């Protein structure tokens, strides 16, 4: 069941592919700006850190019924990490656990970003996805 | 025409005051046609969130490194990068960046590999400029492309390779500028930083541990000449005539210390080992000292 992306995430991937290189950076910046702040109840709570990102990024998942909610925290001085988190949030928040687990962690490879921000930096997306999935699996097994 | 030097008294006490400018100096010279201001950051998007008016972005991954070989751009690549930004051989370049100017120092070092004459660092970098409430903009910087000449890259004078480091052991000072945990071998990467894939932890035998941060104030600026002499001279016993090699993980933090030793303290022969621990910690049969004992 690996392969297909949830429709919202597929839409974002398509959006990146359709624009030129410079616009991809602008788009990533937009996603970093659109990343919602942590809700008050999670502020001050110790969240899991994504160590593979060069700048601090923290992720927290919550499950309500079958729906997953994603929360991220990153400083404004780290727009790239925030941008990746913004994409994952906009594409996967509200999906089911199964949909997220079935989403390939390397989905961002098809976004045409490697050439504008370098392949090394793209690893952050996979690292975010790995944390999200692990938290969901651990919760299911608990 | 190179721009006038910053006559700030703190800078005047350094060995090469011409290699630094203060935020005051930069603010009063913005817009000078012979000045090119470059922002070089760790975060590739940070420039786009706002930059010093007129500044141009240089990204270490995309603009300074070769995209295939683990090496720097060649003369054609460097000339193309400069030409696209309107840089001429006579331009005065001021570099600044995030994170204590790591990548700004790295960019300055790469410009120095190509012998660009007048390249200076903004003392305190982006953080100090922003903290002082100075102008930032998201306006795109207009440039008129120039025709930067093809100049050879000098890899002998300020750059060290693995074999140079091997030859240095027992013959000259090596300065490991990483964190204490990386030096001891407890950590394979910077605290809180991505795993950069070193197979072994520890340090090059005989290397002194002098973390880069010791040269910096909390606002991002460099410590005074006297403070730096106390650390690198009195405490570590390094002398201006020494042949020194600095290294870190991939050469960015050691560019910072290379700058300190070369331009602030006036050491004549300091080389930055850009292969650093990501190369050494993966190389077969190179000697390693590892004080940390795994539990």
Interface residues (C-beta under 8 A of the other chain):
Chain A: X25 X26 X28 X29 X32 X49 X51 X52 X53 X54 X55 X56 X76 X77 X78 X79 X80 X81 X83 X116 X117 X118 X120 X121 X123 X127
Chain B: X42 X43 X44 X45 X46 X48 X49 X59 X61 X62 X98 X192 X193 X194 X195
